[in-house]
């Protein structure tokens, strides 16, 4: 069983496990399955307060789909989350993504 199948099964077995949703989203994004990755990142974010990483990855997936406005919204939320948790470097990295749009 590959990682994608493993995390798909984990989410199927218990959709309320936030870590499984996040890991599945990452694997989907790596596989180029961006629409599905977006769905899983959003599901993760409904279950778990994020410190910025998932918001950044969500924005990257949305940008990859050509959805610049949605990507910017995700990244702005990521900046707020990163700053809330004291991750100023991450906030700066995300801010650079917004500015590059």
Helices and strands as residue ranges (DSSP letters): H 3-13, H 18-30, H 34-47, H 53-64, H 68-84, H 88-100
